């Protein structure tokens, strides 16, 4: 396998040096990957009090020009949190820009909430091209009943079925009980 991986990466490097566009790293088994990492820029909630039903959670991701591949899917999953937060997947949104500078909407092909794995998977059609900033907005049923720190891991996938996800890091929300704030 390493022989094939080396040949694939060598060809990718050669084509890049010659100025030919390379869409992504493709391994010998057909699996695709980003050339460089998109960046998790921000994660915010509109309300940080417990049990608030009107809250929304926004995750902003920059997709630089040189990532080599459009983003086909984003998976956001809860990690090590005091309570599972349930979501309305049908109310998921995605748009160009940031929470404070919202642009046009991206077309969401599918949004799914998997309670067992505590993940929301958002699939785009068409995929989001390099050189853009995307913000994904999730609508929880309500904020958690218990205050504390809640972490959400963000993973992006290139377009296509045979693609490797790239973990970007965590978005951190702190929810407060009444009187918790300093």
Phi and psi in degrees as a GROMACS rama.xvg file:
@    title "Ramachandran Plot"
@    xaxis  label "Phi"
@    yaxis  label "Psi"
@TYPE xy
-61.9224  -33.5275  UNK-2
-61.6149  -45.1495  UNK-3
-69.8555  -39.2937  UNK-4
-61.8586  -43.8019  UNK-5
-62.4062  -40.6833  UNK-6
-65.6474  -42.8446  UNK-7
-63.5047  -47.2219  UNK-8
-66.568  -35.638  UNK-9
-64.0378  -43.7873  UNK-10
-63.8144  -41.8223  UNK-11
-58.9129  -45.873  UNK-12
-64.1289  -42.2726  UNK-13
-62.3096  -47.1183  UNK-14
-64.0656  -36.3585  UNK-15
-64.2559  -42.9213  UNK-16
-64.5224  -34.3201  UNK-17
-79.7875  -5.45596  UNK-18
90.156  3.71095  UNK-19
-76.596  140.098  UNK-20
-69.3051  135.059  UNK-21
-116.844  125.847  UNK-22
-79.1781  -32.6947  UNK-23
-173.199  172.117  UNK-24
-82.1925  128.271  UNK-25
-122.603  123.029  UNK-26
-80.9786  166.799  UNK-27
-57.9775  -30.6659  UNK-28
-84.34  4.21238  UNK-29
93.7077  -7.14572  UNK-30
-66.717  137.997  UNK-31
-109.12  153.084  UNK-32
-148.325  160.162  UNK-33
-70.7389  148.46  UNK-34
-76.1524  -39.6717  UNK-35
-135.172  164.482  UNK-36
-85.9329  132.691  UNK-37
-63.1823  167.126  UNK-38
-124.488  132.685  UNK-39
-81.0087  111.713  UNK-40
-89.4934  -36.2272  UNK-41
-162.496  154.362  UNK-42
-144.161  122.24  UNK-43
-136.651  156.884  UNK-44
-118.672  146.371  UNK-45
-76.9664  -23.2501  UNK-46
-139.57  133.336  UNK-47
-111.672  15.6779  UNK-48
-89.5  152.055  UNK-49
-67.784  152.247  UNK-50
58.9233  20.4505  UNK-51
-79.3345  121.243  UNK-52
-82.3979  -14.6733  UNK-53
-94.4805  6.01557  UNK-54
-72.364  154.743  UNK-55
-135.384  149.446  UNK-56
-115.89  127.481  UNK-57
-117.214  134.126  UNK-58
-123.712  120.25  UNK-59
-107.146  129.141  UNK-60
-127.873  129.206  UNK-61
-93.6064  132.768  UNK-62
-115.351  92.0195  UNK-63
-62.143  161.691  UNK-64
-56.8835  -34.6312  UNK-65
-95.3748  20.9715  UNK-66
-73.6963  -23.6424  UNK-67
87.9129  -7.04218  UNK-68
-157.754  138.828  UNK-69
-65.2971  154.139  UNK-70
-86.9585  121.107  UNK-71
-97.8282  -24.7452  UNK-72
-154.253  144.446  UNK-73
-127.335  131.099  UNK-74
-116.696  126.472  UNK-75
-118.986  121.104  UNK-76
-131.792  139.505  UNK-77
-67.1946  142.881  UNK-78
-134.215  129.833  UNK-79
44.5743  53.9337  UNK-80
-112.471  153.152  UNK-81
-63.4414  -23.2078  UNK-82
-153.142  144.877  UNK-83
-73.6044  132.5  UNK-84
-102.337  125.644  UNK-85
-91.2763  151.77  UNK-86
-126.369  158.453  UNK-87
-97.7417  96.8336  UNK-88
-63.4848  -30.9274  UNK-89
-67.9492  -13.4847  UNK-90
-100.476  12.0941  UNK-91
-70.7343  138.949  UNK-92
-127.346  158.698  UNK-93
-147.011  136.27  UNK-94
-149.219  161.63  UNK-95
-69.3947  138.113  UNK-96
97.7612  -157.14  UNK-97
-114.285  175.248  UNK-98
-57.3307  -38.0233  UNK-99
-89.2478  -15.4431  UNK-100
-131.378  73.2112  UNK-101
-81.3671  130.872  UNK-102
-108.972  -151.28  UNK-103
-63.7153  152.888  UNK-104
-77.622  145.598  UNK-105
-90.8109  151.309  UNK-106
-83.2789  120.449  UNK-107
-93.9877  118.763  UNK-108
-73.4947  -40.9744  UNK-109
-158.768  141.695  UNK-110
-132.244  126.527  UNK-111
-128.404  138.895  UNK-112
-106.355  121.402  UNK-113
-109.539  100.956  UNK-114
-65.1505  -35.5583  UNK-115
-60.074  -44.3005  UNK-116
-99.5868  0.881228  UNK-117
53.9626  48.9042  UNK-118
-129.473  147.537  UNK-119
-112.383  125.351  UNK-120
-110.467  124.505  UNK-121
-116.453  119.335  UNK-122
-109.451  135.281  UNK-123
-107.289  143.496  UNK-124
-146.802  104.935  UNK-125
-78.2435  163.427  UNK-126
-62.5912  159.857  UNK-127
-84.9142  120.026  UNK-128
-73.5986  156.878  UNK-129
-58.091  155.372  UNK-130
88.49  17.7387  UNK-131
-127.257  160.24  UNK-132
-115.032  129.265  UNK-133
-119.518  140.396  UNK-134
-117.898  128.235  UNK-135
-104.746  127.683  UNK-136
-109.602  124.206  UNK-137
-107.196  143.709  UNK-138
-111.819  105.711  UNK-139
-73.6105  156.806  UNK-140
-61.3189  -41.2812  UNK-141
-168.471  163.057  UNK-142
-63.6319  161.273  UNK-143
-63.2237  159.984  UNK-144
-75.9636  -23.0613  UNK-145
-114.228  133.796  UNK-146
-70.5412  162.852  UNK-147
139.664  -172.551  UNK-148
-92.2715  131.026  UNK-149
-122.016  129.169  UNK-150
-111.411  140.921  UNK-151
-128.741  115.098  UNK-152
-79.288  140.863  UNK-153
-119.053  124.921  UNK-154
-126.311  134.184  UNK-155
-112.854  150.558  UNK-156
-127.841  138.883  UNK-157
-64.8312  167.006  UNK-158
-62.7578  154.936  UNK-159
100.79  159.579  UNK-160
-73.0524  -39.3426  UNK-161
-94.9761  75  UNK-162
-133.948  147.457  UNK-163
-93.7705  131.26  UNK-164
-74.7793  152.471  UNK-165
-123.678  116.914  UNK-166
-75.9808  124.827  UNK-167
-96.3296  -19.2427  UNK-168
129.551  -165.287  UNK-169
-115.669  144.961  UNK-170
-96.4477  135.628  UNK-171
-116.865  124.513  UNK-172
-117.82  140.678  UNK-173
-116.693  116.409  UNK-174
-101.145  140.47  UNK-175
-115.267  139.248  UNK-176
-76.4723  165.597  UNK-177
-58.8324  128.662  UNK-178
82.7707  2.58473  UNK-179
-71.7553  -27.1747  UNK-180
-73.0605  146.501  UNK-181
